Amino acid sequence: MRLNAQQLRGLNHIIALAQKLGAIAQQMVENDKRVTNGTTRIRRTGKELVLFRRMLKNELKKGAPVPGLARKYGVSRAYIYMLQ
């Protein structure tokens, strides 16, 4: 089967996209972090998690808006509402 010029360009475009995705995936594996929507998510455990939750609750008591806190700390709004 022979490909015409337009089909060949389309195939080359798909290959280039696959190579870019492969490079991004490799970079994520090397960094060992999960990237979502351009932000790096960090898993907090133990004492750090307790301090983080306490700090979030204190900021909520002071009247900080939930969407602002979610953006600032890279967590979902649902997570913050769950703490209330």
DOBA-683914 format. One record per residue: residue number from 1; residue in three letters; x, y, z of N, C-alpha, C, O in turn. Coordinates in nm, 2 decimals. Each point is the difference from the previous one (the first is absolute). Last residue first. Layout:
// DOBA-683914
- NUM Ala X Y Z X Y Z X Y Z X Y Z .
...
***
This chain:
// DOBA-683914
- 84 Gln -1.38 2.08 5.67 -0.08 0.09 0.09 -0.09 -0.08 0.08 -0.08 0.06 0.08 .
- 83 Leu 0.38 -0.25 -0.41 0.06 0.03 0.13 -0.09 0.08 0.09 0.02 0.00 0.12 .
- 82 Met -0.14 -0.10 -0.57 -0.01 -0.12 0.08 0.06 0.02 0.14 -0.04 -0.06 0.10 .
- 81 Tyr 0.07 0.39 -0.44 -0.14 0.00 0.06 -0.01 -0.12 0.09 -0.07 0.00 0.10 .
- 80 Ile 0.47 0.03 -0.34 -0.01 0.11 0.10 -0.14 0.00 0.07 -0.01 0.01 0.12 .
- 79 Tyr 0.08 -0.30 -0.48 0.09 -0.04 0.11 -0.01 0.10 0.12 -0.01 -0.04 0.11 .
- 78 Ala -0.20 0.13 -0.52 -0.08 -0.10 0.07 0.08 -0.05 0.13 -0.06 -0.02 0.10 .
- 77 Arg 0.26 0.32 -0.41 -0.10 0.07 0.08 -0.07 -0.10 0.09 -0.04 0.03 0.11 .
- 76 Ser 0.53 -0.16 -0.28 -0.14 0.02 -0.05 -0.08 0.07 0.10 0.02 0.00 0.12 .
- 75 Val 0.52 0.07 -0.15 -0.10 -0.10 0.04 -0.13 0.03 -0.06 -0.03 0.11 -0.05 .
- 74 Gly 0.46 0.16 0.05 -0.01 -0.11 -0.09 -0.08 -0.11 0.04 0.03 -0.12 -0.03 .
- 73 Tyr 0.07 0.57 0.24 0.06 -0.12 0.05 -0.01 -0.12 -0.09 0.05 -0.11 0.03 .
- 72 Lys -0.23 0.54 -0.15 0.12 0.03 0.07 0.08 -0.12 0.04 0.12 -0.01 -0.02 .
- 71 Arg -0.56 -0.01 -0.17 0.10 0.03 -0.10 0.14 0.02 0.06 0.10 -0.05 -0.05 .
- 70 Ala -0.47 -0.03 0.34 0.02 -0.12 -0.09 0.11 0.03 -0.10 0.09 -0.09 -0.03 .
- 69 Leu -0.23 0.44 0.31 0.08 -0.10 0.07 0.03 -0.12 -0.09 0.11 -0.05 0.00 .
- 68 Gly -0.41 0.37 -0.17 0.14 0.05 0.01 0.09 -0.09 0.07 0.12 -0.01 -0.04 .
- 67 Pro -0.58 -0.10 0.01 0.07 -0.01 -0.13 0.14 0.05 0.01 0.09 -0.05 -0.07 .
- 66 Val -0.35 0.09 0.47 0.04 -0.14 -0.03 0.07 0.00 -0.14 0.10 -0.07 -0.01 .
- 65 Pro -0.09 0.51 0.33 -0.09 -0.06 -0.10 0.06 -0.14 -0.04 0.12 -0.02 -0.02 .
- 64 Ala -0.05 0.27 0.51 0.07 -0.01 -0.13 -0.10 -0.08 -0.10 -0.06 -0.10 0.05 .
- 63 Gly 0.01 0.22 0.44 -0.08 0.05 -0.10 0.06 -0.01 -0.14 -0.05 0.07 -0.09 .
- 62 Lys 0.19 -0.23 0.55 0.03 0.14 -0.02 -0.08 0.06 -0.12 0.00 0.13 -0.02 .
- 61 Lys -0.02 -0.59 0.12 -0.06 0.07 0.11 0.02 0.15 -0.01 -0.09 0.08 0.04 .
- 60 Leu 0.30 -0.36 -0.35 -0.15 0.00 -0.03 -0.07 0.08 0.11 -0.09 0.08 -0.02 .
- 59 Glu 0.55 -0.16 0.07 -0.02 0.10 -0.10 -0.15 0.01 -0.04 -0.05 0.11 -0.02 .
- 58 Asn 0.18 -0.44 0.33 0.02 0.13 0.06 -0.02 0.11 -0.11 -0.06 0.11 0.03 .
- 57 Lys 0.04 -0.55 -0.17 -0.11 0.02 0.09 0.01 0.14 0.06 -0.10 0.08 0.01 .
- 56 Leu 0.47 -0.24 -0.27 -0.12 0.03 -0.08 -0.12 0.04 0.08 -0.07 0.09 -0.03 .
- 55 Met 0.45 -0.23 0.26 0.03 0.13 -0.06 -0.12 0.04 -0.09 -0.05 0.11 0.00 .
- 54 Arg 0.05 -0.54 0.18 -0.02 0.10 0.11 0.01 0.14 -0.05 -0.07 0.09 0.03 .
- 53 Arg 0.18 -0.45 -0.32 -0.15 0.01 0.02 -0.03 0.10 0.11 -0.10 0.08 -0.01 .
- 52 Phe 0.55 -0.16 -0.08 -0.06 0.06 -0.11 -0.15 0.02 0.02 -0.06 0.10 -0.03 .
- 51 Leu 0.32 -0.33 0.35 0.02 0.14 0.00 -0.06 0.07 -0.11 -0.06 0.11 0.02 .
- 50 Val 0.03 -0.58 -0.01 -0.07 0.06 0.11 0.01 0.15 0.01 -0.09 0.07 0.02 .
- 49 Leu 0.34 -0.30 -0.34 -0.14 0.00 -0.04 -0.08 0.06 0.11 -0.09 0.08 -0.02 .
- 48 Glu 0.55 -0.15 0.10 -0.02 0.10 -0.10 -0.15 0.02 -0.04 -0.05 0.11 -0.01 .
- 47 Lys 0.19 -0.47 0.29 0.00 0.13 0.07 -0.03 0.12 -0.10 -0.07 0.09 0.04 .
- 46 Gly -0.03 -0.53 -0.28 0.04 0.01 0.14 -0.01 0.14 0.06 -0.11 0.06 -0.01 .
- 45 Thr 0.11 -0.07 -0.52 -0.02 -0.11 0.09 0.04 0.04 0.15 0.08 0.09 0.01 .
- 44 Arg -0.20 0.11 -0.56 0.04 0.03 0.14 -0.03 -0.12 0.09 -0.11 -0.06 -0.01 .
- 43 Arg 0.19 0.15 -0.55 -0.07 -0.08 0.10 0.06 0.03 0.14 0.12 -0.02 0.02 .
- 42 Ile -0.16 0.33 -0.48 0.09 -0.06 0.09 -0.09 -0.08 0.10 -0.10 0.05 0.05 .
- 41 Arg 0.07 0.18 -0.58 -0.07 -0.04 0.12 0.10 -0.08 0.09 0.08 -0.08 -0.05 .
- 40 Thr -0.04 0.47 -0.36 0.06 -0.12 0.06 -0.08 -0.03 0.13 0.00 0.08 0.09 .
- 39 Thr -0.18 0.18 -0.55 0.05 0.02 0.14 0.05 -0.13 0.05 -0.05 -0.11 -0.04 .
- 38 Gly -0.15 0.17 -0.40 0.11 0.09 0.01 0.05 0.03 0.14 0.09 0.07 0.02 .
- 37 Asn -0.45 -0.38 -0.13 -0.03 0.13 -0.04 0.11 0.10 0.02 -0.02 0.12 0.04 .
- 36 Thr 0.16 -0.54 0.16 -0.13 0.01 -0.04 -0.04 0.15 -0.02 0.03 0.09 0.08 .
- 35 Val 0.40 -0.48 0.03 -0.03 0.14 -0.04 -0.15 0.00 -0.06 -0.03 -0.08 -0.08 .
- 34 Arg 0.37 -0.23 0.43 -0.12 0.00 -0.08 -0.03 0.14 -0.04 -0.02 0.09 0.09 .
- 33 Lys 0.51 -0.33 0.04 -0.11 0.09 0.05 -0.11 -0.01 -0.10 0.02 -0.03 -0.12 .
- 32 Asp 0.45 -0.15 0.10 -0.08 -0.07 0.09 -0.11 0.09 0.06 -0.03 -0.02 0.12 .
- 31 Asn 0.39 0.09 -0.46 -0.03 0.09 0.11 -0.08 -0.06 0.11 0.00 0.05 0.11 .
- 30 Glu 0.10 -0.30 -0.51 0.13 0.04 0.06 -0.03 0.09 0.12 0.08 -0.01 0.10 .
- 29 Val -0.45 -0.11 -0.35 0.05 -0.12 0.07 0.13 0.04 0.07 0.03 -0.04 0.12 .
- 28 Met -0.22 0.36 -0.40 -0.08 -0.02 0.12 0.05 -0.12 0.08 0.00 0.01 0.13 .
- 27 Gln 0.20 0.07 -0.54 0.04 0.11 0.09 -0.08 -0.02 0.13 0.06 0.02 0.11 .
- 26 Gln -0.17 -0.30 -0.46 0.13 -0.04 0.05 0.05 0.10 0.10 0.05 -0.03 0.11 .
- 25 Ala -0.45 0.12 -0.34 -0.02 -0.11 0.09 0.13 -0.04 0.07 0.01 -0.03 0.12 .
- 24 Ile 0.01 0.35 -0.46 -0.07 0.06 0.12 -0.01 -0.11 0.10 0.02 0.02 0.12 .
- 23 Ala 0.14 -0.15 -0.54 0.10 0.08 0.07 -0.06 0.06 0.13 0.07 0.00 0.11 .
- 22 Gly -0.36 -0.23 -0.40 0.10 -0.10 0.06 0.10 0.08 0.09 0.04 -0.05 0.10 .
- 21 Leu -0.34 0.30 -0.36 -0.07 -0.06 0.12 0.10 -0.10 0.07 0.00 0.00 0.12 .
- 20 Lys 0.15 0.19 -0.52 -0.01 0.10 0.10 -0.06 -0.05 0.13 0.05 0.02 0.11 .
- 19 Gln -0.03 -0.31 -0.49 0.13 0.02 0.06 0.00 0.11 0.11 0.07 -0.02 0.10 .
- 18 Ala -0.47 -0.05 -0.34 0.03 -0.12 0.08 0.14 0.02 0.07 0.01 -0.04 0.11 .
- 17 Leu -0.14 0.36 -0.43 -0.07 0.01 0.12 0.02 -0.11 0.10 0.02 0.02 0.12 .
- 16 Ala 0.18 -0.05 -0.55 0.06 0.11 0.08 -0.07 0.02 0.13 0.06 0.02 0.10 .
- 15 Ile -0.25 -0.33 -0.41 0.13 -0.05 0.06 0.07 0.11 0.09 0.05 -0.03 0.10 .
- 14 Ile -0.43 0.16 -0.35 -0.04 -0.10 0.11 0.12 -0.05 0.07 0.01 -0.01 0.12 .
- 13 His 0.06 0.27 -0.50 -0.05 0.08 0.11 -0.04 -0.08 0.12 0.03 0.03 0.11 .
- 12 Asn 0.10 -0.25 -0.51 0.11 0.06 0.06 -0.04 0.09 0.12 0.07 0.01 0.10 .
- 11 Leu -0.41 -0.19 -0.36 0.07 -0.11 0.07 0.12 0.06 0.08 0.03 -0.04 0.11 .
- 10 Gly -0.26 0.33 -0.40 -0.08 -0.04 0.11 0.06 -0.10 0.09 0.00 0.01 0.12 .
- 9 Arg 0.20 0.09 -0.53 0.02 0.11 0.09 -0.08 -0.02 0.13 0.05 0.03 0.11 .
- 8 Leu -0.10 -0.34 -0.45 0.13 -0.01 0.05 0.03 0.11 0.10 0.06 -0.02 0.11 .
- 7 Gln -0.46 0.02 -0.36 0.00 -0.11 0.10 0.13 -0.01 0.07 0.01 -0.03 0.12 .
- 6 Gln -0.04 0.34 -0.47 -0.08 0.04 0.11 -0.01 -0.11 0.11 0.02 0.04 0.12 .
- 5 Ala 0.20 -0.14 -0.53 0.08 0.10 0.08 -0.08 0.05 0.12 0.06 0.02 0.11 .
- 4 Asn -0.18 -0.51 -0.28 0.02 0.12 -0.07 0.07 0.11 0.09 0.02 -0.03 0.12 .
- 3 Leu 0.04 -0.52 -0.11 -0.06 0.11 0.06 0.02 0.13 -0.08 0.11 0.01 -0.06 .
- 2 Arg -0.14 -0.58 -0.04 0.08 0.13 -0.01 -0.08 0.11 0.06 -0.12 0.01 -0.01 .
- 1 Met 0.14 -0.58 0.05 -0.08 0.12 0.00 0.09 0.12 0.00 0.09 0.01 0.08 .
***
